[in-house]
């Protein structure tokens, strides 16, 4: 499995690196007025290059695809088809991506999971496909890429307390 393989897998599910980088840009721009979109793309690609991220994405996407084909055992099939709010395994899996760059990404993940901006909302609202895992995995990927940028900006303030989750 390679970074390029993951990019193709995401594209097959309707997600591009650029769409993820737009979310990263929105998260980091208030704290880094010199930030360029290219840096956000680079950060998303750096996160995608990590093997544990690739494995996590592959697992979640495979579960979504199996649910679309109705190949999961019951009651899991029904739970994923209904996108049960208390399922929580989708968020738990995505947290594995968030923690690749430390705890700073956790707050961003919570914010993105609640706000569902950009492609995250598109995936969440798409009733023609199953994206129970993918929308949360993209939240995790964007949060990790954002945290990576924050770690590189040593003069950045601690902004985690400024993100509103209520």
Phi, psi and omega in degrees: 000137180231170176302319180296321177299319181292321178299316179294320178296318177296316179299321178300330179267006174092019183237133176247159176300322180297319179296321178291319181295330176298322178292316178301316180301314179298325179289320188265335185304320179298342184250359183208089185289353177265359186297137177247150178302324180300324178294325178290319176298314179301321181291319177299316180295323178295321178292317179297337181284345181282129185300319181295330175291316179300315180297319180294314178298315181300318180297310181296317180295319179298320178295318176300315181293321177296321178295321177299325180272002180059044183252007180267151178288153174281146006272001182302319180303311181293324180297314180289321178299323181274350186049055183308128184298331182265008181301303171073345181292328179297315177293321180298316178297316181297330180297336175299326177285316183304316187283357178299328180244029172089179186291340182301330180285342183297316180296318179297321178300312179301318179298312181293322180296327179278314185282328178050059181277153173060226183298335179297316178295318180303313179296315182298322185272351182286110181268355181273349179226166175260120179229036181304316181272319190298318181299320178287325177296323177291322173303314180295318180296314179295319180296319179293317179296322176295316179296322178300315178295316180300320179295329180281340181264084187295343180265003181288142176289164175284100187267354187300330180281350182270344178282125181272128179251000181266000000 
